[in-house]
Amino acid sequence: MLVLAVATAAAFGAGACGGGSSSPSNPGTPTPAPTATPPPGGAATITITSAGASPRQVEINVGQRVAFVNNDTAAHEMQSNPHPLHTDCPPMNEVGGLAPGTARLTGAFTVARTCGFHDHGLPDTVGLQGTIIIH
């Protein structure tokens, strides 16, 4: 009877563990972020990766928009300076949150000036700061 109990327990244990594996074949390899395509209508494109925003400075004409593309594996929230008020250039705030693999346009910049931007969640990260120069 003891042998039967041990055999039954072993059978249930093997069934509970299952034979398949849900872990990736190489768990040390990070999953890359999906590559987003800039939406149409942007006069310039700023791409965010794990290295930061690139380019960190773009120049556009009055009335144009800028596309922000998040090709990082982390989400980002691009906002106008100064942090945390985001009042310098309101069209910049239309970008808002960007999940990995997404892209959005700013609003149209209607005044010639220089607008600073940053990642709201990482406001002190220099690589995620930059400027938009509107002519």
TABEL-V514313 format. One record per run of one state. SS is the DSSP state (hx for helix, st for strand, lp for the rest). FROM is the first residue (numbers start at 1). LEN is the number of residues. If there is no record, write none. Layout:
SS	FROM	LEN
SS	FROM	LEN
This chain:
lp	1	1
hx	2	16
lp	18	24
st	42	8
lp	50	2
st	52	3
lp	55	2
st	57	4
lp	61	4
st	65	6
lp	71	5
st	76	5
lp	81	9
hx	90	5
lp	95	1
st	96	3
lp	99	4
st	103	3
lp	106	7
st	113	7
hx	120	3
lp	123	3
hx	126	3
lp	129	1
st	130	5
lp	135	1
